[in-house]
Amino acid sequence: MDLKRNIKLYYKKNYPDDELGNDIRDITFLELFKNLDRGINIYETINVNDSIVRERLFQALADLFDSDYNYIYNKWLKNN
């Protein structure tokens, strides 16, 4: 998986039973990270206001950076 991967396609493949995957915006993990880094509202970025979806995407982002979930989560808390 790489930063250019579409988060919606990733989510729907990995969580096919979660209907909220259909509502996720067509953006890449890089765009997600940039918005996270800039303090842009993540729920608006992904177009889903659900903490489980956010957590799953943050975990995938952490995996891409070979870091743990807390790194991404704390970046979100700091910039939120």
N, CA, C and O atoms as a Maestro MAE file, in Angstrom:
{
 s_m_m2io_version
 :::
 2.0.0
}

f_m_ct {
 s_m_title
 :::
 protein
 m_atom[320] {
  # First column is atom index #
  i_m_mmod_type
  r_m_x_coord
  r_m_y_coord
  r_m_z_coord
  i_m_residue_number
  s_m_chain_name
  s_m_pdb_residue_name
  s_m_pdb_atom_name
  i_m_atomic_number
  :::
  1 25 0.851 -1.182 0.000 1 A "MET " " N  " 7
  2 3 0.000 0.000 0.000 1 A "MET " " CA " 6
  3 2 0.890 1.235 0.000 1 A "MET " " C  " 6
  4 15 1.946 1.251 0.632 1 A "MET " " O  " 8
  5 25 0.459 2.262 -0.708 2 A "ASP " " N  " 7
  6 3 1.243 3.497 -0.729 2 A "ASP " " CA " 6
  7 2 0.356 4.709 -0.505 2 A "ASP " " C  " 6
  8 15 -0.871 4.612 -0.479 2 A "ASP " " O  " 8
  9 25 1.004 5.842 -0.344 3 A "LEU " " N  " 7
  10 3 0.288 7.083 -0.032 3 A "LEU " " CA " 6
  11 2 -0.632 7.554 -1.155 3 A "LEU " " C  " 6
  12 15 -1.515 8.381 -0.927 3 A "LEU " " O  " 8
  13 25 -0.431 7.035 -2.361 4 A "LYS " " N  " 7
  14 3 -1.272 7.435 -3.488 4 A "LYS " " CA " 6
  15 2 -2.543 6.590 -3.589 4 A "LYS " " C  " 6
  16 15 -3.366 6.796 -4.481 4 A "LYS " " O  " 8
  17 25 -2.691 5.655 -2.681 5 A "ARG " " N  " 7
  18 3 -3.865 4.789 -2.700 5 A "ARG " " CA " 6
  19 2 -5.108 5.555 -2.256 5 A "ARG " " C  " 6
  20 15 -5.059 6.366 -1.331 5 A "ARG " " O  " 8
  21 25 -6.199 5.286 -2.918 6 A "ASN " " N  " 7
  22 3 -7.481 5.917 -2.639 6 A "ASN " " CA " 6
  23 2 -8.043 5.368 -1.327 6 A "ASN " " C  " 6
  24 15 -8.149 4.154 -1.154 6 A "ASN " " O  " 8
  25 25 -8.402 6.261 -0.405 7 A "ILE " " N  " 7
  26 3 -8.873 5.807 0.907 7 A "ILE " " CA " 6
  27 2 -10.241 5.123 0.813 7 A "ILE " " C  " 6
  28 15 -10.521 4.194 1.571 7 A "ILE " " O  " 8
  29 25 -11.076 5.569 -0.096 8 A "LYS " " N  " 7
  30 3 -12.396 4.957 -0.247 8 A "LYS " " CA " 6
  31 2 -12.265 3.521 -0.736 8 A "LYS " " C  " 6
  32 15 -12.910 2.616 -0.205 8 A "LYS " " O  " 8
  33 25 -11.428 3.313 -1.751 9 A "LEU " " N  " 7
  34 3 -11.235 1.961 -2.274 9 A "LEU " " CA " 6
  35 2 -10.600 1.058 -1.225 9 A "LEU " " C  " 6
  36 15 -10.982 -0.104 -1.084 9 A "LEU " " O  " 8
  37 25 -9.630 1.595 -0.489 10 A "TYR " " N  " 7
  38 3 -9.003 0.835 0.594 10 A "TYR " " CA " 6
  39 2 -10.061 0.416 1.620 10 A "TYR " " C  " 6
  40 15 -10.134 -0.747 2.017 10 A "TYR " " O  " 8
  41 25 -10.863 1.369 2.033 11 A "TYR " " N  " 7
  42 3 -11.843 1.116 3.094 11 A "TYR " " CA " 6
  43 2 -12.881 0.092 2.641 11 A "TYR " " C  " 6
  44 15 -13.199 -0.838 3.381 11 A "TYR " " O  " 8
  45 25 -13.397 0.257 1.454 12 A "LYS " " N  " 7
  46 3 -14.433 -0.649 0.968 12 A "LYS " " CA " 6
  47 2 -13.893 -2.069 0.796 12 A "LYS " " C  " 6
  48 15 -14.620 -3.042 0.999 12 A "LYS " " O  " 8
  49 25 -12.631 -2.183 0.427 13 A "LYS " " N  " 7
  50 3 -12.029 -3.514 0.274 13 A "LYS " " CA " 6
  51 2 -11.834 -4.177 1.640 13 A "LYS " " C  " 6
  52 15 -12.098 -5.369 1.797 13 A "LYS " " O  " 8
  53 25 -11.377 -3.409 2.616 14 A "ASN " " N  " 7
  54 3 -11.048 -3.965 3.924 14 A "ASN " " CA " 6
  55 2 -12.234 -4.057 4.883 14 A "ASN " " C  " 6
  56 15 -12.210 -4.839 5.833 14 A "ASN " " O  " 8
  57 25 -13.257 -3.266 4.635 15 A "TYR " " N  " 7
  58 3 -14.446 -3.257 5.503 15 A "TYR " " CA " 6
  59 2 -15.702 -3.285 4.630 15 A "TYR " " C  " 6
  60 15 -16.495 -2.344 4.653 15 A "TYR " " O  " 8
  61 25 -15.882 -4.352 3.868 16 A "PRO " " N  " 7
  62 3 -16.977 -4.395 2.881 16 A "PRO " " CA " 6
  63 2 -18.371 -4.346 3.494 16 A "PRO " " C  " 6
  64 15 -19.328 -3.986 2.808 16 A "PRO " " O  " 8
  65 25 -18.505 -4.693 4.750 17 A "ASP " " N  " 7
  66 3 -19.827 -4.684 5.376 17 A "ASP " " CA " 6
  67 2 -20.210 -3.331 5.970 17 A "ASP " " C  " 6
  68 15 -21.340 -3.148 6.423 17 A "ASP " " O  " 8
  69 25 -19.281 -2.394 5.969 18 A "ASP " " N  " 7
  70 3 -19.555 -1.063 6.522 18 A "ASP " " CA " 6
  71 2 -20.067 -0.163 5.398 18 A "ASP " " C  " 6
  72 15 -19.308 0.255 4.524 18 A "ASP " " O  " 8
  73 25 -21.355 0.124 5.436 19 A "GLU " " N  " 7
  74 3 -21.980 0.936 4.389 19 A "GLU " " CA " 6
  75 2 -21.451 2.363 4.340 19 A "GLU " " C  " 6
  76 15 -21.587 3.033 3.316 19 A "GLU " " O  " 8
  77 25 -20.852 2.838 5.426 20 A "LEU " " N  " 7
  78 3 -20.295 4.196 5.421 20 A "LEU " " CA " 6
  79 2 -19.147 4.334 4.422 20 A "LEU " " C  " 6
  80 15 -18.805 5.445 4.016 20 A "LEU " " O  " 8
  81 25 -18.559 3.220 4.031 21 A "GLY " " N  " 7
  82 3 -17.493 3.260 3.030 21 A "GLY " " CA " 6
  83 2 -17.938 3.901 1.734 21 A "GLY " " C  " 6
  84 15 -17.131 4.494 1.019 21 A "GLY " " O  " 8
  85 25 -19.222 3.784 1.429 22 A "ASN " " N  " 7
  86 3 -19.756 4.389 0.202 22 A "ASN " " CA " 6
  87 2 -19.727 5.904 0.249 22 A "ASN " " C  " 6
  88 15 -19.701 6.559 -0.793 22 A "ASN " " O  " 8
  89 25 -19.732 6.468 1.456 23 A "ASP " " N  " 7
  90 3 -19.781 7.923 1.609 23 A "ASP " " CA " 6
  91 2 -18.403 8.580 1.683 23 A "ASP " " C  " 6
  92 15 -18.292 9.805 1.624 23 A "ASP " " O  " 8
  93 25 -17.363 7.771 1.811 24 A "ILE " " N  " 7
  94 3 -16.015 8.329 1.943 24 A "ILE " " CA " 6
  95 2 -15.622 9.032 0.649 24 A "ILE " " C  " 6
  96 15 -15.889 8.555 -0.453 24 A "ILE " " O  " 8
  97 25 -14.993 10.160 0.821 25 A "ARG " " N  " 7
  98 3 -14.536 10.975 -0.310 25 A "ARG " " CA " 6
  99 2 -13.412 10.254 -1.068 25 A "ARG " " C  " 6
  100 15 -12.608 9.545 -0.462 25 A "ARG " " O  " 8
  101 25 -13.363 10.435 -2.373 26 A "ASP " " N  " 7
  102 3 -12.306 9.858 -3.211 26 A "ASP " " CA " 6
  103 2 -11.048 10.716 -3.120 26 A "ASP " " C  " 6
  104 15 -10.813 11.594 -3.951 26 A "ASP " " O  " 8
  105 25 -10.242 10.444 -2.088 27 A "ILE " " N  " 7
  106 3 -8.956 11.128 -1.925 27 A "ILE " " CA " 6
  107 2 -7.901 10.076 -1.606 27 A "ILE " " C  " 6
  108 15 -8.226 8.927 -1.308 27 A "ILE " " O  " 8
  109 25 -6.658 10.475 -1.670 28 A "THR " " N  " 7
  110 3 -5.567 9.554 -1.372 28 A "THR " " CA " 6
  111 2 -5.164 9.656 0.098 28 A "THR " " C  " 6
  112 15 -5.550 10.582 0.811 28 A "THR " " O  " 8
  113 25 -4.382 8.680 0.520 29 A "PHE " " N  " 7
  114 3 -3.849 8.751 1.875 29 A "PHE " " CA " 6
  115 2 -2.927 9.954 2.034 29 A "PHE " " C  " 6
  116 15 -2.833 10.517 3.125 29 A "PHE " " O  " 8
  117 25 -2.251 10.351 0.973 30 A "LEU " " N  " 7
  118 3 -1.398 11.539 1.039 30 A "LEU " " CA " 6
  119 2 -2.242 12.787 1.296 30 A "LEU " " C  " 6
  120 15 -1.875 13.627 2.118 30 A "LEU " " O  " 8
  121 25 -3.358 12.907 0.605 31 A "GLU " " N  " 7
  122 3 -4.258 14.046 0.834 31 A "GLU " " CA " 6
  123 2 -4.811 14.024 2.256 31 A "GLU " " C  " 6
  124 15 -4.926 15.067 2.901 31 A "GLU " " O  " 8
  125 25 -5.146 12.844 2.734 32 A "LEU " " N  " 7
  126 3 -5.621 12.712 4.109 32 A "LEU " " CA " 6
  127 2 -4.560 13.194 5.088 32 A "LEU " " C  " 6
  128 15 -4.866 13.937 6.021 32 A "LEU " " O  " 8
  129 25 -3.311 12.773 4.880 33 A "PHE " " N  " 7
  130 3 -2.232 13.178 5.772 33 A "PHE " " CA " 6
  131 2 -1.979 14.683 5.707 33 A "PHE " " C  " 6
  132 15 -1.792 15.332 6.736 33 A "PHE " " O  " 8
  133 25 -1.974 15.228 4.505 34 A "LYS " " N  " 7
  134 3 -1.751 16.672 4.364 34 A "LYS " " CA " 6
  135 2 -2.828 17.475 5.089 34 A "LYS " " C  " 6
  136 15 -2.524 18.459 5.762 34 A "LYS " " O  " 8
  137 25 -4.067 17.060 4.953 35 A "ASN " " N  " 7
  138 3 -5.151 17.764 5.651 35 A "ASN " " CA " 6
  139 2 -5.032 17.596 7.155 35 A "ASN " " C  " 6
  140 15 -5.302 18.528 7.913 35 A "ASN " " O  " 8
  141 25 -4.633 16.420 7.584 36 A "LEU " " N  " 7
  142 3 -4.387 16.172 9.001 36 A "LEU " " CA " 6
  143 2 -3.283 17.083 9.508 36 A "LEU " " C  " 6
  144 15 -3.403 17.680 10.578 36 A "LEU " " O  " 8
  145 25 -2.214 17.189 8.742 37 A "ASP " " N  " 7
  146 3 -1.069 18.014 9.110 37 A "ASP " " CA " 6
  147 2 -1.420 19.505 9.143 37 A "ASP " " C  " 6
  148 15 -0.859 20.263 9.934 37 A "ASP " " O  " 8
  149 25 -2.339 19.912 8.290 38 A "ARG " " N  " 7
  150 3 -2.750 21.326 8.212 38 A "ARG " " CA " 6
  151 2 -3.849 21.681 9.209 38 A "ARG " " C  " 6
  152 15 -4.224 22.846 9.335 38 A "ARG " " O  " 8
  153 25 -4.363 20.679 9.917 39 A "GLY " " N  " 7
  154 3 -5.416 20.937 10.882 39 A "GLY " " CA " 6
  155 2 -6.795 21.088 10.272 39 A "GLY " " C  " 6
  156 15 -7.708 21.614 10.908 39 A "GLY " " O  " 8
  157 25 -6.946 20.628 9.043 40 A "ILE " " N  " 7
  158 3 -8.246 20.686 8.375 40 A "ILE " " CA " 6
  159 2 -9.140 19.595 8.968 40 A "ILE " " C  " 6
  160 15 -8.672 18.489 9.238 40 A "ILE " " O  " 8
  161 25 -10.390 19.896 9.165 41 A "ASN " " N  " 7
  162 3 -11.322 18.963 9.779 41 A "ASN " " CA " 6
  163 2 -11.310 17.619 9.056 41 A "ASN " " C  " 6
  164 15 -11.624 17.534 7.868 41 A "ASN " " O  " 8
  165 25 -10.948 16.589 9.782 42 A "ILE " " N  " 7
  166 3 -10.810 15.266 9.183 42 A "ILE " " CA " 6
  167 2 -12.157 14.682 8.790 42 A "ILE " " C  " 6
  168 15 -12.267 14.008 7.766 42 A "ILE " " O  " 8
  169 25 -13.171 14.932 9.586 43 A "TYR " " N  " 7
  170 3 -14.486 14.393 9.243 43 A "TYR " " CA " 6
  171 2 -15.011 15.013 7.951 43 A "TYR " " C  " 6
  172 15 -15.665 14.337 7.158 43 A "TYR " " O  " 8
  173 25 -14.728 16.292 7.739 44 A "GLU " " N  " 7
  174 3 -15.092 16.913 6.467 44 A "GLU " " CA " 6
  175 2 -14.206 16.389 5.345 44 A "GLU " " C  " 6
  176 15 -14.666 16.206 4.218 44 A "GLU " " O  " 8
  177 25 -12.958 16.153 5.649 45 A "THR " " N  " 7
  178 3 -12.023 15.631 4.646 45 A "THR " " CA " 6
  179 2 -12.481 14.285 4.112 45 A "THR " " C  " 6
  180 15 -12.474 14.053 2.903 45 A "THR " " O  " 8
  181 25 -12.879 13.395 5.017 46 A "ILE " " N  " 7
  182 3 -13.273 12.056 4.566 46 A "ILE " " CA " 6
  183 2 -14.766 11.980 4.229 46 A "ILE " " C  " 6
  184 15 -15.213 11.001 3.631 46 A "ILE " " O  " 8
  185 25 -15.531 12.991 4.604 47 A "ASN " " N  " 7
  186 3 -16.958 13.085 4.324 47 A "ASN " " CA " 6
  187 2 -17.787 12.086 5.134 47 A "ASN " " C  " 6
  188 15 -18.908 11.750 4.751 47 A "ASN " " O  " 8
  189 25 -17.240 11.618 6.240 48 A "VAL " " N  " 7
  190 3 -17.960 10.703 7.132 48 A "VAL " " CA " 6
  191 2 -17.694 11.159 8.559 48 A "VAL " " C  " 6
  192 15 -16.545 11.371 8.949 48 A "VAL " " O  " 8
  193 25 -18.754 11.307 9.327 49 A "ASN " " N  " 7
  194 3 -18.621 11.764 10.709 49 A "ASN " " CA " 6
  195 2 -18.772 10.575 11.660 49 A "ASN " " C  " 6
  196 15 -19.716 10.506 12.447 49 A "ASN " " O  " 8
  197 25 -17.823 9.644 11.569 50 A "ASP " " N  " 7
  198 3 -17.876 8.428 12.373 50 A "ASP " " CA " 6
  199 2 -16.475 8.115 12.894 50 A "ASP " " C  " 6
  200 15 -15.526 8.008 12.118 50 A "ASP " " O  " 8
  201 25 -16.356 7.970 14.200 51 A "SER " " N  " 7
  202 3 -15.031 7.766 14.786 51 A "SER " " CA " 6
  203 2 -14.421 6.416 14.419 51 A "SER " " C  " 6
  204 15 -13.198 6.303 14.344 51 A "SER " " O  " 8
  205 25 -15.230 5.402 14.192 52 A "ILE " " N  " 7
  206 3 -14.692 4.092 13.799 52 A "ILE " " CA " 6
  207 2 -14.030 4.193 12.426 52 A "ILE " " C  " 6
  208 15 -12.938 3.663 12.224 52 A "ILE " " O  " 8
  209 25 -14.677 4.862 11.493 53 A "VAL " " N  " 7
  210 3 -14.092 5.052 10.162 53 A "VAL " " CA " 6
  211 2 -12.786 5.837 10.290 53 A "VAL " " C  " 6
  212 15 -11.774 5.466 9.696 53 A "VAL " " O  " 8
  213 25 -12.813 6.919 11.064 54 A "ARG " " N  " 7
  214 3 -11.595 7.717 11.257 54 A "ARG " " CA " 6
  215 2 -10.476 6.861 11.848 54 A "ARG " " C  " 6
  216 15 -9.343 6.908 11.370 54 A "ARG " " O  " 8
  217 25 -10.784 6.086 12.877 55 A "GLU " " N  " 7
  218 3 -9.773 5.252 13.513 55 A "GLU " " CA " 6
  219 2 -9.172 4.245 12.538 55 A "GLU " " C  " 6
  220 15 -7.961 4.027 12.529 55 A "GLU " " O  " 8
  221 25 -10.006 3.644 11.735 56 A "ARG " " N  " 7
  222 3 -9.515 2.668 10.752 56 A "ARG " " CA " 6
  223 2 -8.600 3.325 9.730 56 A "ARG " " C  " 6
  224 15 -7.567 2.766 9.362 56 A "ARG " " O  " 8
  225 25 -8.983 4.511 9.274 57 A "LEU " " N  " 7
  226 3 -8.144 5.220 8.306 57 A "LEU " " CA " 6
  227 2 -6.858 5.720 8.953 57 A "LEU " " C  " 6
  228 15 -5.803 5.703 8.319 57 A "LEU " " O  " 8
  229 25 -6.932 6.164 10.204 58 A "PHE " " N  " 7
  230 3 -5.720 6.574 10.915 58 A "PHE " " CA " 6
  231 2 -4.773 5.398 11.104 58 A "PHE " " C  " 6
  232 15 -3.558 5.559 10.986 58 A "PHE " " O  " 8
  233 25 -5.314 4.214 11.396 59 A "GLN " " N  " 7
  234 3 -4.464 3.045 11.553 59 A "GLN " " CA " 6
  235 2 -3.778 2.697 10.236 59 A "GLN " " C  " 6
  236 15 -2.593 2.365 10.223 59 A "GLN " " O  " 8
  237 25 -4.509 2.770 9.138 60 A "ALA " " N  " 7
  238 3 -3.920 2.511 7.824 60 A "ALA " " CA " 6
  239 2 -2.833 3.537 7.515 60 A "ALA " " C  " 6
  240 15 -1.783 3.191 6.973 60 A "ALA " " O  " 8
  241 25 -3.085 4.788 7.858 61 A "LEU " " N  " 7
  242 3 -2.097 5.850 7.657 61 A "LEU " " CA " 6
  243 2 -0.855 5.592 8.508 61 A "LEU " " C  " 6
  244 15 0.268 5.766 8.035 61 A "LEU " " O  " 8
  245 25 -1.050 5.183 9.746 62 A "ALA " " N  " 7
  246 3 0.085 4.844 10.621 62 A "ALA " " CA " 6
  247 2 0.891 3.697 10.025 62 A "ALA " " C  " 6
  248 15 2.121 3.715 10.055 62 A "ALA " " O  " 8
  249 25 0.200 2.705 9.486 63 A "ASP " " N  " 7
  250 3 0.896 1.581 8.853 63 A "ASP " " CA " 6
  251 2 1.732 2.047 7.668 63 A "ASP " " C  " 6
  252 15 2.847 1.569 7.459 63 A "ASP " " O  " 8
  253 25 1.193 2.974 6.903 64 A "LEU " " N  " 7
  254 3 1.939 3.509 5.756 64 A "LEU " " CA " 6
  255 2 3.217 4.221 6.189 64 A "LEU " " C  " 6
  256 15 4.230 4.167 5.493 64 A "LEU " " O  " 8
  257 25 3.165 4.879 7.323 65 A "PHE " " N  " 7
  258 3 4.325 5.606 7.837 65 A "PHE " " CA " 6
  259 2 5.188 4.740 8.751 65 A "PHE " " C  " 6
  260 15 6.163 5.209 9.339 65 A "PHE " " O  " 8
  261 25 4.809 3.472 8.856 66 A "ASP " " N  " 7
  262 3 5.535 2.543 9.724 66 A "ASP " " CA " 6
  263 2 5.658 3.115 11.138 66 A "ASP " " C  " 6
  264 15 6.718 3.072 11.764 66 A "ASP " " O  " 8
  265 25 4.542 3.647 11.609 67 A "SER " " N  " 7
  266 3 4.484 4.208 12.955 67 A "SER " " CA " 6
  267 2 3.294 3.577 13.674 67 A "SER " " C  " 6
  268 15 2.619 2.705 13.127 67 A "SER " " O  " 8
  269 25 3.050 4.015 14.874 68 A "ASP " " N  " 7
  270 3 1.882 3.472 15.556 68 A "ASP " " CA " 6
  271 2 0.709 4.446 15.451 68 A "ASP " " C  " 6
  272 15 0.868 5.608 15.074 68 A "ASP " " O  " 8
  273 25 -0.442 3.948 15.786 69 A "TYR " " N  " 7
  274 3 -1.670 4.718 15.691 69 A "TYR " " CA " 6
  275 2 -1.584 6.019 16.493 69 A "TYR " " C  " 6
  276 15 -2.097 7.052 16.061 69 A "TYR " " O  " 8
  277 25 -0.942 5.967 17.646 70 A "ASN " " N  " 7
  278 3 -0.871 7.144 18.519 70 A "ASN " " CA " 6
  279 2 -0.168 8.324 17.864 70 A "ASN " " C  " 6
  280 15 -0.501 9.473 18.154 70 A "ASN " " O  " 8
  281 25 0.792 8.066 16.991 71 A "TYR " " N  " 7
  282 3 1.472 9.158 16.280 71 A "TYR " " CA " 6
  283 2 0.453 9.948 15.447 71 A "TYR " " C  " 6
  284 15 0.412 11.177 15.508 71 A "TYR " " O  " 8
  285 25 -0.354 9.239 14.682 72 A "ILE " " N  " 7
  286 3 -1.354 9.881 13.831 72 A "ILE " " CA " 6
  287 2 -2.444 10.520 14.695 72 A "ILE " " C  " 6
  288 15 -2.846 11.659 14.458 72 A "ILE " " O  " 8
  289 25 -2.905 9.794 15.675 73 A "TYR " " N  " 7
  290 3 -3.969 10.289 16.544 73 A "TYR " " CA " 6
  291 2 -3.537 11.561 17.276 73 A "TYR " " C  " 6
  292 15 -4.301 12.524 17.350 73 A "TYR " " O  " 8
  293 25 -2.325 11.566 17.811 74 A "ASN " " N  " 7
  294 3 -1.836 12.750 18.521 74 A "ASN " " CA " 6
  295 2 -1.636 13.935 17.592 74 A "ASN " " C  " 6
  296 15 -1.841 15.081 17.993 74 A "ASN " " O  " 8
  297 25 -1.237 13.668 16.354 75 A "LYS " " N  " 7
  298 3 -1.122 14.747 15.361 75 A "LYS " " CA " 6
  299 2 -2.504 15.362 15.133 75 A "LYS " " C  " 6
  300 15 -2.632 16.580 15.017 75 A "LYS " " O  " 8
  301 25 -3.519 14.532 15.069 76 A "TRP " " N  " 7
  302 3 -4.887 15.005 14.886 76 A "TRP " " CA " 6
  303 2 -5.338 15.826 16.092 76 A "TRP " " C  " 6
  304 15 -5.920 16.900 15.939 76 A "TRP " " O  " 8
  305 25 -5.066 15.312 17.286 77 A "LEU " " N  " 7
  306 3 -5.457 16.051 18.499 77 A "LEU " " CA " 6
  307 2 -4.763 17.406 18.579 77 A "LEU " " C  " 6
  308 15 -5.374 18.410 18.945 77 A "LEU " " O  " 8
  309 25 -3.498 17.419 18.237 78 A "LYS " " N  " 7
  310 3 -2.716 18.657 18.295 78 A "LYS " " CA " 6
  311 2 -3.227 19.704 17.309 78 A "LYS " " C  " 6
  312 15 -3.270 20.892 17.628 78 A "LYS " " O  " 8
  313 25 -3.608 19.267 16.127 79 A "ASN " " N  " 7
  314 3 -4.014 20.190 15.080 79 A "ASN " " CA " 6
  315 2 -5.522 20.386 14.990 79 A "ASN " " C  " 6
  316 15 -6.001 21.153 14.155 79 A "ASN " " O  " 8
  317 25 -6.252 19.714 15.823 80 A "ASN " " N  " 7
  318 3 -7.704 19.782 15.759 80 A "ASN " " CA " 6
  319 2 -8.242 20.958 16.554 80 A "ASN " " C  " 6
  320 15 -9.454 21.165 16.606 80 A "ASN " " O  " 8
  :::
 }
 m_bond[319] {
  # First column is bond index #
  i_m_from
  i_m_to
  i_m_order
  :::
  1 1 2 1
  2 2 3 1
  3 3 4 2
  4 3 5 1
  5 5 6 1
  6 6 7 1
  7 7 8 2
  8 7 9 1
  9 9 10 1
  10 10 11 1
  11 11 12 2
  12 11 13 1
  13 13 14 1
  14 14 15 1
  15 15 16 2
  16 15 17 1
  17 17 18 1
  18 18 19 1
  19 19 20 2
  20 19 21 1
  21 21 22 1
  22 22 23 1
  23 23 24 2
  24 23 25 1
  25 25 26 1
  26 26 27 1
  27 27 28 2
  28 27 29 1
  29 29 30 1
  30 30 31 1
  31 31 32 2
  32 31 33 1
  33 33 34 1
  34 34 35 1
  35 35 36 2
  36 35 37 1
  37 37 38 1
  38 38 39 1
  39 39 40 2
  40 39 41 1
  41 41 42 1
  42 42 43 1
  43 43 44 2
  44 43 45 1
  45 45 46 1
  46 46 47 1
  47 47 48 2
  48 47 49 1
  49 49 50 1
  50 50 51 1
  51 51 52 2
  52 51 53 1
  53 53 54 1
  54 54 55 1
  55 55 56 2
  56 55 57 1
  57 57 58 1
  58 58 59 1
  59 59 60 2
  60 59 61 1
  61 61 62 1
  62 62 63 1
  63 63 64 2
  64 63 65 1
  65 65 66 1
  66 66 67 1
  67 67 68 2
  68 67 69 1
  69 69 70 1
  70 70 71 1
  71 71 72 2
  72 71 73 1
  73 73 74 1
  74 74 75 1
  75 75 76 2
  76 75 77 1
  77 77 78 1
  78 78 79 1
  79 79 80 2
  80 79 81 1
  81 81 82 1
  82 82 83 1
  83 83 84 2
  84 83 85 1
  85 85 86 1
  86 86 87 1
  87 87 88 2
  88 87 89 1
  89 89 90 1
  90 90 91 1
  91 91 92 2
  92 91 93 1
  93 93 94 1
  94 94 95 1
  95 95 96 2
  96 95 97 1
  97 97 98 1
  98 98 99 1
  99 99 100 2
  100 99 101 1
  101 101 102 1
  102 102 103 1
  103 103 104 2
  104 103 105 1
  105 105 106 1
  106 106 107 1
  107 107 108 2
  108 107 109 1
  109 109 110 1
  110 110 111 1
  111 111 112 2
  112 111 113 1
  113 113 114 1
  114 114 115 1
  115 115 116 2
  116 115 117 1
  117 117 118 1
  118 118 119 1
  119 119 120 2
  120 119 121 1
  121 121 122 1
  122 122 123 1
  123 123 124 2
  124 123 125 1
  125 125 126 1
  126 126 127 1
  127 127 128 2
  128 127 129 1
  129 129 130 1
  130 130 131 1
  131 131 132 2
  132 131 133 1
  133 133 134 1
  134 134 135 1
  135 135 136 2
  136 135 137 1
  137 137 138 1
  138 138 139 1
  139 139 140 2
  140 139 141 1
  141 141 142 1
  142 142 143 1
  143 143 144 2
  144 143 145 1
  145 145 146 1
  146 146 147 1
  147 147 148 2
  148 147 149 1
  149 149 150 1
  150 150 151 1
  151 151 152 2
  152 151 153 1
  153 153 154 1
  154 154 155 1
  155 155 156 2
  156 155 157 1
  157 157 158 1
  158 158 159 1
  159 159 160 2
  160 159 161 1
  161 161 162 1
  162 162 163 1
  163 163 164 2
  164 163 165 1
  165 165 166 1
  166 166 167 1
  167 167 168 2
  168 167 169 1
  169 169 170 1
  170 170 171 1
  171 171 172 2
  172 171 173 1
  173 173 174 1
  174 174 175 1
  175 175 176 2
  176 175 177 1
  177 177 178 1
  178 178 179 1
  179 179 180 2
  180 179 181 1
  181 181 182 1
  182 182 183 1
  183 183 184 2
  184 183 185 1
  185 185 186 1
  186 186 187 1
  187 187 188 2
  188 187 189 1
  189 189 190 1
  190 190 191 1
  191 191 192 2
  192 191 193 1
  193 193 194 1
  194 194 195 1
  195 195 196 2
  196 195 197 1
  197 197 198 1
  198 198 199 1
  199 199 200 2
  200 199 201 1
  201 201 202 1
  202 202 203 1
  203 203 204 2
  204 203 205 1
  205 205 206 1
  206 206 207 1
  207 207 208 2
  208 207 209 1
  209 209 210 1
  210 210 211 1
  211 211 212 2
  212 211 213 1
  213 213 214 1
  214 214 215 1
  215 215 216 2
  216 215 217 1
  217 217 218 1
  218 218 219 1
  219 219 220 2
  220 219 221 1
  221 221 222 1
  222 222 223 1
  223 223 224 2
  224 223 225 1
  225 225 226 1
  226 226 227 1
  227 227 228 2
  228 227 229 1
  229 229 230 1
  230 230 231 1
  231 231 232 2
  232 231 233 1
  233 233 234 1
  234 234 235 1
  235 235 236 2
  236 235 237 1
  237 237 238 1
  238 238 239 1
  239 239 240 2
  240 239 241 1
  241 241 242 1
  242 242 243 1
  243 243 244 2
  244 243 245 1
  245 245 246 1
  246 246 247 1
  247 247 248 2
  248 247 249 1
  249 249 250 1
  250 250 251 1
  251 251 252 2
  252 251 253 1
  253 253 254 1
  254 254 255 1
  255 255 256 2
  256 255 257 1
  257 257 258 1
  258 258 259 1
  259 259 260 2
  260 259 261 1
  261 261 262 1
  262 262 263 1
  263 263 264 2
  264 263 265 1
  265 265 266 1
  266 266 267 1
  267 267 268 2
  268 267 269 1
  269 269 270 1
  270 270 271 1
  271 271 272 2
  272 271 273 1
  273 273 274 1
  274 274 275 1
  275 275 276 2
  276 275 277 1
  277 277 278 1
  278 278 279 1
  279 279 280 2
  280 279 281 1
  281 281 282 1
  282 282 283 1
  283 283 284 2
  284 283 285 1
  285 285 286 1
  286 286 287 1
  287 287 288 2
  288 287 289 1
  289 289 290 1
  290 290 291 1
  291 291 292 2
  292 291 293 1
  293 293 294 1
  294 294 295 1
  295 295 296 2
  296 295 297 1
  297 297 298 1
  298 298 299 1
  299 299 300 2
  300 299 301 1
  301 301 302 1
  302 302 303 1
  303 303 304 2
  304 303 305 1
  305 305 306 1
  306 306 307 1
  307 307 308 2
  308 307 309 1
  309 309 310 1
  310 310 311 1
  311 311 312 2
  312 311 313 1
  313 313 314 1
  314 314 315 1
  315 315 316 2
  316 315 317 1
  317 317 318 1
  318 318 319 1
  319 319 320 2
  :::
 }
}
